[in-house]
Each structure stands twice: as C-alpha cells, then as structure tokens.
C-alpha cells in the first residue's frame, strides 16, 4: 500500500508538468507496466483529479479541476517559490504584500527543516538596495493584461509628472516592470504615436474601447525602447558618453532604469542617460572610475571642462606665502 501511494504521488507530480504524457513514458518513469499506469490514472480520477486522455498517441494530462490539487515540489522548486513569495511581498503591487506573506507563512510551516534553513539563511544575508516601490492596484494590472491579450483598447485618465490630468485612449501592447514601477507600452490613438505610461498614474475607465488590429512593435529592440523612455526621454538633458570599460561591467552599475548601455568594440561602450542637472550627468559617469568622453549635449561638454578646471584647482596646493 505504501509503495502504491508513493507511486501515485510521483505520478501526480509528473502530470503537474504542463505537457502531454504518453502512457509508455509514464510507465518508464515509474518503473511499472502501462497497464499499471492506467490503473493508477483511474485511482487519481476516483480521488477527484481531472486526468484527461489526449488524442492521437495515447497519453494523459492533468486538466483544470474544481479545486486546487496539492502541489508536489522538489527541494529547489520549494526554495524558489519561497524566495518568489518573499520578493512579491515588496513588489509594489498594492495588496499583494500581505497576501504573499500569508502564503509564505503557510509554505514555511510545511517545509522540511533543511529547506527552512536555506530560505532563512538567504533572507538574513540579503540586504535590499532598491528604493521603496510605487504601489499599483493589482486589479489594474490584471485588467490591462487582459486587454493586451484580447486586443481591446483602453480608456483611462492619466496624470502627467507635472500633475495635469487628461483622458487617453490607447491600444495596449505590453506591461513592463522596472522593479520599482510598472509601465504600460501602448499606441496612443489621440496622439498617433507610441507612448509609455506609468500604471500608478492612470485610472482605468470601463468598459474598454473597441478591439484593434495589432501594430508593428515600437522598436525591434523593445528593451532598448522602454529603457530610453524611462531613463532618458523624461529629462531636460540627454547625455551620451563613450566609456572605456566593457558594456557588461557598466550595465551592472547602470541598470536599465538609469541608462542605455551599448557595446562599442572591445573594452568600450556607449552610455546614454538623462537628467535635469548637468552636474548629475557628469557625476554619474565620473563615479564609474574609468576614462570616458562626453559627446552631447554641447552644454555638458563645456560644463565638464569647467568642472574639471575647478577640481584641478581644488587639488592644487596654494603657493607658499
């Protein structure tokens, strides 16, 4: 009986993987005959699990049931889920934090002690460096995601960075999370162009607008497009630099929310970032501690020259009196 119960749990674990399982493969994995697999499938159905038979080559999949079946996780999967719940608790999605903490508490109660120790060690050794995330309504995220899936236009009131608010109609394309904020990439029908909207600044109106035909994405490189909209476009000054360091090293210190980093040959890269302050632009790149060249804007080139002169003067001892 114990052997049969263990085999049923193993079979259920395999069926939870999203694929169609041929009966022969299940038999091979379990070390039994195909006939035994068929009997075990019947037992799972008697226990209330919806096990569907696939067409063509005889096979099985776990269908959607009326209830949530017990999840069978191996050690690495359990740790990954626990870490994911801990991250979700500070994700910036309003209402998710408390729910994630409750789910994490339930999971930790059933984790073996060895796994609780792994999760606890990682948590105690980790110090978050990101700023507090801007909370967004999870209902807004799910509504936007559904509109992206169904290709339905969205109608919403949008508050700009200066506090002004107007009504927009847009064709949603993608949701983007930067870690601190959520953004919607969409075609703004009123302005006839692609736009990036902060989700925490929009208030959805119902019902949605009409369905739309999909457009070509705003850029062949969507990541670069979004990075520019977040880190460069909103600011007064757009700085472009050649940095004498590998692109990977610079990108590790200048994440996509701060700058666009592109390789430029061996040991160099082009960095583009934005700011409302010329001093900030100069200092952000100078703090990398590697040689760099300023290309634009022209006023930044002059500003860096003047700043360099002041710094050299500050480091030069005065002549003896």
Secondary structure, 3 states (H helix, E strand, C coil): CHHHHHHHHHHHHHHCCCCCEEHHHHHHHHCCCHHHHHHHHHHHHHCCCCEEEECCCCEEEECCCCCCCCCCCCHHHHHHHHHHHHHHCCCCEECHHHHHHHHHHHHHHHCCHHHHHHHHHHHHHCCCCCCCCCCEEHHHHHHHHHHHHHCEEEEEEEECCCCCEEEEEEEEEEEEECCCCEEEEEEECCCCEEEEEEHHHEEEECCCCCECCCCCCCCCCHHHHHHHHHHCCCCCEEEEEEECCCHHHHHHHCCCCCEEEEECCCCCEEEEEEECCHHHHHHHHHCCCCCEEEEECHHHHHHHHHHHHHHHHHHCCCCCC
